[in-house]
Amino acid sequence: MKSRYVAGNPYVGQRFERLLQEVSLGRGISEAENTAIQNMKRRIESERLKPSERNSNLKLGHGGLMDTEWLTQRLQLLHGSRLRALRVPNTLQALTALTGANLLDNASTDVLTVGYLLLSRTRNALWLTTGMSLDCLPDDAEKQRKVAELLGYADSKTLWNDLHSSMRETRRIFEQRFHD
């Protein structure tokens, strides 16, 4: 669903994108497939997410990047067969399309978009400041300070408060919409 043309013959790339969109979104999903998707998300959380990182893992944690991506893609799968505007590979574009189709309200889209961008920027800042791909803020205060500074925060506590607040709101929306 997220594949996109990046290099080579533009005509072939665009045709391939349309073909992949048709395969992944063209027929919709059955109730059994929808249930399987919901169960797969639960299983990933129970098997890959450490309980101690439930509220701090920027990718897999409650309200993390994956909550927004799973919710967005599930709604695309449910409605993409009848609404061609939902057939976009980018999560943020898909959120906008879901709002345009009245499948998400503006407030939810704003929360999900702001949260997704903050989490993405924080993960990127973690990589830039530590040289490692990390999904949780490090325990080291100096490393936390560097991440906060790179993101324009006065201190790491303010960044951490913003992250927690954003993740709580994202998880609330995810819980309301993912299992309906």
Secondary structure as UniProt FT lines:
FT   HELIX           10..25
FT   HELIX           31..48
FT   HELIX           51..53
FT   TURN            54..56
FT   TURN            58..60
FT   TURN            62..63
FT   HELIX           65..79
FT   TURN            80..82
FT   HELIX           84..86
FT   HELIX           91..100
FT   TURN            101..102
FT   HELIX           106..130
FT   HELIX           141..150
FT   TURN            151..152
FT   HELIX           156..178
//
